[in-house]
Amino acid sequence: YSTKQADPFSFTSNQAALSLSKTAAVGVYVERRFMLSENSAYGVAVAIPTKMGNFGVQANYSGFKNFNESKIGLAYGRSLGSKLSIGAQFNYYSYQIPQYQNASAINFEGGVILHLTDKLNAGLHVYNPVGGDLGKSGDEKLAAAYKLGVGYDASEDFFAAVEVLKEENKSIN
């Protein structure tokens, strides 16, 4: 929700942010919580601006050999004038638990950002709004999630934001 703090990972939260990319960029993220390999998380995001709109590629992996989940996504974002940006992303999500279950699903997500002023932006993001079963058994479902947020660029170096998340069958966060 910032026009001044955009980076390659911005679109992973709301695909409309991809419209702010001016140059091609790559971001890499690696985390190992508590120095345990079982808690490892890896991510990469690529933003590619074009005259027809901007494209993004996202890949995430977390876990270890006994449990892991991954997501690969292809995104598109563009501006519709100076006050509105839109974006969408298609994903392949999977998780693996050896000797128990593997499951995967194809889903989509999208977002809108309103540029209310030069410093104030508001947005809406939806993840997997139509639901979908994980795997062939249909026992598990990939949850839908909705986010509403506001961001304020106080200066070139300071940005503040607030976001409300509602995930299916869970309390508001």
KOLTIBA-665517 format. One record per residue (C-alpha): x, y, z. Coordinates in Angstrom, 1 decimal. Each point is the difference from the previous one (the first is absolute). Example, Ala and Ser with C-alpha at 12.3 -4.5 7.8 and 13.67 -1.06 7.14 Angstrom:
BEGIN
SITE        x        y        z
SITE     12.3     -4.5      7.8
SITE      1.4      3.4     -0.7
This chain:
BEGIN
SITE        x        y        z
SITE      0.0      0.0      0.0
SITE      2.9      2.3     -0.7
SITE      1.0      1.9     -3.2
SITE      3.5      0.8      1.3
SITE      1.0     -3.3      1.7
SITE     -0.7     -2.5     -2.8
SITE      2.3     -3.0     -0.4
SITE     -0.1     -3.4     -1.8
SITE     -1.8     -1.5      3.0
SITE     -2.8      2.7      0.1
SITE     -2.2     -1.9     -2.4
SITE      0.0     -3.2      2.1
SITE     -2.3      1.8      2.4
SITE     -2.2      1.8     -2.5
SITE      0.6     -0.6     -3.8
SITE     -1.1      3.5     -0.8
SITE      3.3      1.2      1.5
SITE      1.7     -1.5     -3.0
SITE     -1.2      2.9     -2.0
SITE      2.5      2.3      1.8
SITE      3.1     -1.9     -1.2
SITE      2.0      2.3     -2.3
SITE      3.1     -2.3     -0.6
SITE      0.5     -3.8      0.0
SITE      0.9     -1.3      3.5
SITE      0.6     -3.2      1.9
SITE     -0.5     -0.5      3.7
SITE      1.3     -3.1      2.0
SITE     -1.1     -0.9      3.5
SITE      1.4     -2.7      2.3
SITE     -0.9     -0.6      3.6
SITE      0.9     -2.7      2.5
SITE     -1.9      0.6      3.2
SITE      1.8     -1.0      3.2
SITE      2.8     -1.3     -2.2
SITE     -2.0     -3.2     -0.7
SITE      0.0     -1.3     -3.5
SITE     -3.6     -1.3      0.6
SITE     -1.1      3.6      0.2
SITE      1.6      1.2     -3.2
SITE     -1.8      2.3     -2.4
SITE      1.2      1.1     -3.5
SITE     -1.5      2.4     -2.4
SITE      0.7      1.8     -3.2
SITE     -1.9      2.7     -1.8
SITE      0.7      1.4     -3.5
SITE     -1.6      3.1     -1.4
SITE      0.1      0.7     -3.7
SITE     -1.5      3.3     -1.3
SITE     -1.2      0.1     -3.6
SITE     -2.1      2.5     -2.1
SITE     -3.0     -2.3      0.2
SITE      0.1     -0.1      3.9
SITE      2.4     -1.6      2.4
SITE      0.6     -3.7      0.6
SITE      1.2     -1.8      3.1
SITE      1.1     -3.5      1.0
SITE     -0.1     -1.2      3.6
SITE      1.4     -3.2      1.4
SITE     -0.1     -1.1      3.7
SITE      1.1     -3.1      1.9
SITE     -0.1     -0.7      3.7
SITE      0.6     -3.0      2.1
SITE      2.2     -3.1     -0.2
SITE      0.0     -3.5     -1.3
SITE     -2.7     -1.2      2.4
SITE     -2.4      2.9     -0.7
SITE      0.2      2.7     -2.5
SITE     -2.2      2.3     -2.0
SITE      0.7      2.0     -3.2
SITE     -1.7      2.6     -2.2
SITE      0.9      1.2     -3.5
SITE     -1.9      2.9     -1.4
SITE     -0.2      2.1     -3.2
SITE     -1.4      3.6      0.5
SITE     -1.0      2.9     -2.1
SITE     -0.6      3.6      1.1
SITE     -0.8      3.3     -1.6
SITE     -1.1      3.5      0.6
SITE     -3.4      1.2     -1.1
SITE      0.7      3.7      0.1
SITE      1.7      1.9      2.9
SITE     -2.5     -1.1      2.6
SITE     -0.5     -3.7     -0.4
SITE      2.3     -3.1     -0.3
SITE     -1.2     -3.6     -0.6
SITE      1.7     -3.4      0.0
SITE     -0.6     -3.7     -0.1
SITE      2.1     -3.1      0.6
SITE     -0.4     -3.7     -0.7
SITE      1.6     -2.5      2.3
SITE      1.0     -3.6      0.4
SITE      0.0     -1.0      3.7
SITE      1.1     -3.3      1.4
SITE      1.0     -1.7      3.2
SITE      1.7     -3.3      0.7
SITE      0.1     -2.2      3.0
SITE      1.9     -3.2     -1.0
SITE     -1.7     -3.3      0.9
SITE     -3.2      1.9      0.8
SITE     -1.4      2.4     -2.6
SITE      0.9      2.3     -2.9
SITE     -2.4      2.6     -1.2
SITE     -0.1      2.8     -2.5
SITE     -2.4      2.6     -1.5
SITE     -0.1      2.7     -2.6
SITE     -1.4      3.2      1.2
SITE     -0.1      3.8     -0.6
SITE      0.2      3.2      1.8
SITE     -0.4      3.7     -0.9
SITE      0.1      3.5      1.3
SITE     -0.9      3.6     -0.4
SITE      1.8      3.1      1.3
SITE     -1.6      3.4      0.1
SITE      2.5      2.9      0.0
SITE     -2.1      2.4      2.1
SITE      2.7      2.7      0.1
SITE      3.8      0.1     -0.7
SITE      0.6     -1.4      3.5
SITE     -3.1     -2.0      0.8
SITE     -1.0     -3.3     -1.6
SITE     -2.7     -2.6      0.8
SITE     -0.4     -3.4     -1.4
SITE     -1.9     -3.3      0.0
SITE      1.5     -3.4     -0.7
SITE     -1.8     -3.4     -0.4
SITE      1.7     -3.4      0.1
SITE     -1.8     -3.1     -1.3
SITE     -3.5      1.5      0.1
SITE     -1.7     -3.0     -1.6
SITE      1.6     -2.5      2.4
SITE      1.3     -3.3     -1.3
SITE      0.9     -3.5      1.2
SITE      3.5     -1.0      0.7
SITE      0.9     -3.3     -1.7
SITE     -2.2     -2.6     -1.4
SITE     -1.8     -1.2      3.2
SITE     -1.7      3.4      0.6
SITE      0.4     -0.4      3.7
SITE      1.9      3.3      0.3
SITE     -0.8      3.3     -1.4
SITE      2.3      3.0     -0.8
SITE     -1.5      2.9      2.0
SITE     -1.1      3.3     -1.5
SITE      1.4      3.2      1.5
SITE     -0.8      3.7     -0.3
SITE      2.2      3.0      0.9
SITE     -0.8      3.6      0.3
SITE      2.8      2.5      0.6
SITE      1.1      3.6      0.1
SITE      3.5      1.4     -0.4
SITE      1.4      3.5      0.6
SITE      3.3      1.2     -1.4
SITE      1.0      2.5      2.6
SITE      3.3      0.7     -1.7
SITE      2.5     -1.6     -2.5
SITE      1.4     -2.0      3.0
SITE     -3.1     -0.7      2.2
SITE     -3.1     -2.0     -0.9
SITE     -2.8     -1.2      2.3
SITE     -2.7     -2.5     -0.8
SITE     -2.8     -1.9      1.6
SITE     -1.7     -3.1     -1.4
SITE     -3.0     -2.1      1.0
SITE     -0.1     -3.6     -1.0
SITE     -3.0     -2.3      0.0
SITE      0.7     -3.7     -0.8
SITE     -2.7     -2.5     -0.5
SITE     -1.2     -1.6      3.2
SITE      2.3      2.2      2.2
SITE     -0.4      3.2      2.0
SITE      1.0      3.3     -1.5
SITE      3.7      0.7      0.4
